[in-house]
Amino acid sequence: QAQLVESGGGLVQPGESLRLSCVASGFTASTYAMGWYRQAPGKERELVATISSQYRTYYADSVKGRSTISRDNGKNTLYFQMSSVNPEDTAVYYCNAEWLGREYWGRGTQVTVSS
């Protein structure tokens, strides 16, 4: 059974950094494009960053320049690091894997940026 499990969320102080992880199981994650999405209260889910199976990356303008998406196929793990967080980064962050129309989602991890 395909599964994505996120971790690393929690309470983060404004200006600090966060690091999220997503472990994939039950499918060949290395062939999938993977990404992070987030959904803030009262807002639609939005794309944050993606990384292809060939390691090409894409970042939303809201996180570009202060974040890094990476993957370790040997560990079936996707990572997301973001610095200089602010309250607008508060959201549930979801891990996604997609390949030829087949798509999987994690259950999400809450990130709250507050002092």
Contacts in CASP RR format, 6 or more apart in sequence:
PFRMAT RR
TARGET T0000
AUTHOR 0000-0000-0000
METHOD contacts of the structure
MODEL  1
QAQLVESGGGLVQPGESLRLSCVASGFTASTYAMGWYRQAPGKERELVAT
ISSQYRTYYADSVKGRSTISRDNGKNTLYFQMSSVNPEDTAVYYCNAEWL
GREYWGRGTQVTVSS
1 26 0 8 1.000
2 24 0 8 1.000
2 25 0 8 1.000
2 26 0 8 1.000
2 27 0 8 1.000
2 97 0 8 1.000
2 104 0 8 1.000
3 24 0 8 1.000
3 25 0 8 1.000
3 26 0 8 1.000
3 104 0 8 1.000
3 106 0 8 1.000
4 22 0 8 1.000
4 23 0 8 1.000
4 24 0 8 1.000
4 95 0 8 1.000
4 96 0 8 1.000
4 97 0 8 1.000
4 104 0 8 1.000
4 105 0 8 1.000
4 106 0 8 1.000
5 22 0 8 1.000
5 23 0 8 1.000
5 25 0 8 1.000
5 95 0 8 1.000
5 106 0 8 1.000
5 107 0 8 1.000
6 20 0 8 1.000
6 21 0 8 1.000
6 22 0 8 1.000
6 93 0 8 1.000
6 94 0 8 1.000
6 95 0 8 1.000
6 106 0 8 1.000
6 107 0 8 1.000
6 108 0 8 1.000
6 109 0 8 1.000
7 20 0 8 1.000
7 21 0 8 1.000
7 22 0 8 1.000
7 23 0 8 1.000
7 109 0 8 1.000
8 18 0 8 1.000
8 19 0 8 1.000
8 20 0 8 1.000
8 21 0 8 1.000
8 109 0 8 1.000
9 18 0 8 1.000
9 20 0 8 1.000
9 93 0 8 1.000
9 109 0 8 1.000
9 110 0 8 1.000
9 111 0 8 1.000
10 18 0 8 1.000
10 109 0 8 1.000
10 110 0 8 1.000
10 111 0 8 1.000
10 112 0 8 1.000
11 112 0 8 1.000
11 113 0 8 1.000
11 114 0 8 1.000
12 18 0 8 1.000
12 85 0 8 1.000
12 111 0 8 1.000
12 112 0 8 1.000
12 113 0 8 1.000
12 114 0 8 1.000
13 113 0 8 1.000
13 114 0 8 1.000
13 115 0 8 1.000
14 85 0 8 1.000
14 86 0 8 1.000
14 87 0 8 1.000
14 113 0 8 1.000
14 114 0 8 1.000
14 115 0 8 1.000
15 83 0 8 1.000
15 84 0 8 1.000
15 85 0 8 1.000
15 86 0 8 1.000
16 83 0 8 1.000
16 85 0 8 1.000
17 81 0 8 1.000
17 82 0 8 1.000
17 83 0 8 1.000
17 84 0 8 1.000
17 85 0 8 1.000
18 81 0 8 1.000
18 82 0 8 1.000
18 85 0 8 1.000
18 89 0 8 1.000
18 111 0 8 1.000
19 79 0 8 1.000
19 80 0 8 1.000
19 81 0 8 1.000
20 36 0 8 1.000
20 79 0 8 1.000
20 80 0 8 1.000
20 81 0 8 1.000
20 93 0 8 1.000
20 95 0 8 1.000
20 109 0 8 1.000
20 111 0 8 1.000
21 77 0 8 1.000
21 78 0 8 1.000
21 79 0 8 1.000
21 80 0 8 1.000
22 34 0 8 1.000
22 36 0 8 1.000
22 77 0 8 1.000
22 78 0 8 1.000
22 79 0 8 1.000
22 80 0 8 1.000
22 95 0 8 1.000
22 106 0 8 1.000
23 75 0 8 1.000
23 76 0 8 1.000
23 77 0 8 1.000
24 32 0 8 1.000
24 34 0 8 1.000
24 76 0 8 1.000
24 77 0 8 1.000
24 78 0 8 1.000
24 95 0 8 1.000
24 97 0 8 1.000
24 104 0 8 1.000
25 76 0 8 1.000
27 97 0 8 1.000
27 104 0 8 1.000
29 73 0 8 1.000
29 76 0 8 1.000
29 78 0 8 1.000
29 97 0 8 1.000
30 53 0 8 1.000
30 73 0 8 1.000
30 74 0 8 1.000
30 76 0 8 1.000
31 53 0 8 1.000
31 99 0 8 1.000
32 53 0 8 1.000
32 97 0 8 1.000
32 98 0 8 1.000
32 99 0 8 1.000
32 104 0 8 1.000
33 50 0 8 1.000
33 51 0 8 1.000
33 52 0 8 1.000
33 53 0 8 1.000
33 97 0 8 1.000
33 98 0 8 1.000
33 99 0 8 1.000
34 50 0 8 1.000
34 51 0 8 1.000
34 71 0 8 1.000
34 78 0 8 1.000
34 95 0 8 1.000
34 96 0 8 1.000
34 97 0 8 1.000
34 98 0 8 1.000
35 47 0 8 1.000
35 48 0 8 1.000
35 49 0 8 1.000
35 50 0 8 1.000
35 51 0 8 1.000
35 69 0 8 1.000
35 78 0 8 1.000
35 95 0 8 1.000
35 96 0 8 1.000
35 97 0 8 1.000
36 48 0 8 1.000
36 49 0 8 1.000
36 50 0 8 1.000
36 69 0 8 1.000
36 78 0 8 1.000
36 80 0 8 1.000
36 93 0 8 1.000
36 94 0 8 1.000
36 95 0 8 1.000
36 96 0 8 1.000
37 45 0 8 1.000
37 46 0 8 1.000
37 47 0 8 1.000
37 48 0 8 1.000
37 93 0 8 1.000
37 94 0 8 1.000
37 96 0 8 1.000
38 45 0 8 1.000
38 46 0 8 1.000
38 48 0 8 1.000
38 89 0 8 1.000
38 91 0 8 1.000
38 92 0 8 1.000
38 93 0 8 1.000
38 94 0 8 1.000
38 111 0 8 1.000
39 45 0 8 1.000
39 46 0 8 1.000
39 91 0 8 1.000
39 92 0 8 1.000
39 94 0 8 1.000
40 88 0 8 1.000
40 90 0 8 1.000
40 91 0 8 1.000
41 90 0 8 1.000
41 91 0 8 1.000
43 91 0 8 1.000
45 94 0 8 1.000
46 60 0 8 1.000
47 60 0 8 1.000
48 59 0 8 1.000
48 60 0 8 1.000
48 62 0 8 1.000
48 63 0 8 1.000
48 67 0 8 1.000
48 80 0 8 1.000
48 93 0 8 1.000
49 57 0 8 1.000
49 58 0 8 1.000
49 59 0 8 1.000
49 60 0 8 1.000
49 63 0 8 1.000
49 67 0 8 1.000
49 69 0 8 1.000
49 80 0 8 1.000
50 57 0 8 1.000
50 58 0 8 1.000
50 69 0 8 1.000
51 57 0 8 1.000
51 58 0 8 1.000
51 69 0 8 1.000
51 70 0 8 1.000
51 71 0 8 1.000
51 78 0 8 1.000
53 99 0 8 1.000
55 71 0 8 1.000
57 69 0 8 1.000
59 65 0 8 1.000
59 67 0 8 1.000
59 69 0 8 1.000
62 88 0 8 1.000
63 82 0 8 1.000
63 89 0 8 1.000
66 82 0 8 1.000
66 83 0 8 1.000
66 84 0 8 1.000
67 80 0 8 1.000
67 81 0 8 1.000
67 82 0 8 1.000
67 83 0 8 1.000
68 79 0 8 1.000
68 80 0 8 1.000
68 81 0 8 1.000
68 82 0 8 1.000
69 78 0 8 1.000
69 79 0 8 1.000
69 80 0 8 1.000
70 78 0 8 1.000
70 79 0 8 1.000
70 80 0 8 1.000
70 81 0 8 1.000
71 77 0 8 1.000
71 78 0 8 1.000
71 79 0 8 1.000
72 79 0 8 1.000
78 95 0 8 1.000
80 93 0 8 1.000
82 89 0 8 1.000
85 111 0 8 1.000
85 113 0 8 1.000
86 113 0 8 1.000
87 113 0 8 1.000
87 114 0 8 1.000
88 113 0 8 1.000
89 111 0 8 1.000
89 113 0 8 1.000
90 111 0 8 1.000
90 112 0 8 1.000
90 113 0 8 1.000
90 114 0 8 1.000
91 110 0 8 1.000
91 111 0 8 1.000
92 108 0 8 1.000
92 109 0 8 1.000
92 110 0 8 1.000
92 111 0 8 1.000
93 108 0 8 1.000
93 109 0 8 1.000
93 110 0 8 1.000
93 111 0 8 1.000
94 105 0 8 1.000
94 106 0 8 1.000
94 107 0 8 1.000
94 108 0 8 1.000
95 105 0 8 1.000
95 106 0 8 1.000
95 108 0 8 1.000
96 103 0 8 1.000
96 104 0 8 1.000
96 105 0 8 1.000
96 106 0 8 1.000
97 103 0 8 1.000
97 104 0 8 1.000
98 104 0 8 1.000
END
